[in-house]
Amino acid sequence: MRHAPAPPCSYHPGVPRRTSPTALLVVVGLAFFADSILYYLIVPLLPHYAKTLGLTQMEVGVLFGVYAGALLAGTYPLGRLADRIGRRKPFLWGLLGLGATTFLFAFSSSYPLLLVARALQGLAAAATWTTGLALLAEGFPSEKRGQAMATVFAAANVGVLLGPPVSGLLTESLGPRSPFLLAGAIVLADAVARVLLLGDDEPPRGERVGLRGLLADGTVRTLAGAMALGAALWAILESTLPLHLDAVLRAGPKEIGILFAVAALTHTVTSPVMGRLSDRVGRKKVLLAGYVLAAFLVPVPAFLASKGAVGLSMAALGVTSSFILSPVSPGLADAVERMGSRSFGGVFSLVNIAYAVGMMGGPLVGSALVEAAGIRGALVATAALFALYLVPLARMGTSHRPSSSPATIPPP
């Protein structure tokens, strides 16, 4: 049912004038869910594509990396545009890319068409994630941003959770085209929510800070780097671990999907908890804990000899991801607000750039490391990067004062 119009938000002048906080969470959460499930539908299909199309490990890495390349190319122009004309139009534009992506994935039978589909998906994600996070930053004050953003990230994680097992089950039952036909229905529901629930908006007021100004801030630089490493972690695992599980543990598409779903489940459950924790104790403390965990846990799946043990390690890595990712976006919004700016489109385009760098570099570097040193050597090197990044995190200043009361999402 369509939500009744809500009065203008008194906290931020740029929030959509007829979008309640609850509706804002629903529409952004569903948009993130649709983008994520479409992205992760391909993970269990990697062995299928590798065998039927004769793909090498590096070509699989490129297939993952081209998404990040398109995300990287489109995100900053879209973020700056959203700061100039408002958030609603760019948010709706992302639907076009999602629809085209779904169609191409369903009917692609060659590697070049898969690359085109992946690139269009990256452009759609640039529009969806940049403007969606900007809407939340404007609609929620600092002491409630962590929980609000982590809530929509949890919705995205549901897509991560459902994507691999649903894809594996449908592929084994109905063939590799069937997962993307289901995705088409999800995209349609996403379109209805974006058009009906998201009210009109106006260009944000106040000074706009460009990319150079954002990067001049040490907290912004450190948090952007943390996001890049967090993205690289899963990009490496997604592009290398399925082939390892297939070759060493004889795991099929359904089992690979379930193993990744275990990580997505623990990440989904704990993401809002870590967002709320970062509202209360500060972003920095939560990030430091996550990077310590990553330094110890990242290599573990490659050293295990049973699927059950791998599942437990993936569950632990899912929790670790919540520590790493949940504080970054609200931390960046806090930093922009400290500058006296409303350039949330610009700063969240920087989030997407950092995420794209991690997603693009992760599969390529990870695949090269696997070919040079094996899966164990690749994951040990990845863990070492997380350990080294504890140094800039420890030196990072804070732009957020923990609230003295529990963070709750404001009522509509």
URNORSUL-V248285 format. One line per field, one symbol per residue. phi: phi as a letter, one per 40 degrees, with the letter a starting at -180 (. if undefined). psi: psi as a letter, one per 20 degrees, with the letter a starting at -180 (. if undefined). burial: # if it has 24 or more other C-alpha atoms within 12 Angstrom, else .. Layout:
phi = ???
psi = ???
burial = ???
This chain:
phi = .cccdbcdcccbcccdcbbcdcccccccccccccccccccccdccddcccccbgccdcccccdcccdcccdcccccdcccccccbhcccccccdcccccccdccccbcbacdcccccccccccccdccccccccdccccbcdcbcdccccccccccccccccdccccccccccbhcccdcccccccccccccccccccccabdccgccbcccccccccccccccccccccccdccccccbcdccccccbfccdcccccccccccccccccccccccccccbhcccccdcccccccccdcddcbcbbcccccccccccccdcccccccccccccdcccccgbbccccccccdcccccdccccdccccccccccbgcccccccccccccccccccccccbbbcdccbdcbcccc
psi = ppqqpqrqpigpiiqpikoqhghghghgghghgggghhgihigiighghhghilqrhhhghhhghhghghgghigghhghghhgirhgghhhhhhghgghgggghhjpjqghhhggghghhggghggggghghgghhhiprgiigggghhghhhghhhggghgghgggghghgirihhhhhghhhghghgggghghhorqrrpqrrpppagghgiiphgggghghhgghhghghhgghihhghghghgjkprgghgggghhgghghgghighghghhhhgiqhggggggghgghhhhgighijqjqhghggghhghhggghghghhigghhhgggghhikrklhgghihhghgggggghghghggghhhghhjrhghghghghhghghihghghiprqjppqqiqqpqpqq.
burial = .....#..#..#.#####################################......############################.#####################....#..##########################################################....#########.##.###.############...####..##.#.############################....#####################################################...#..############################.#.##############################....##.##########.##.###.#.###.#....###...
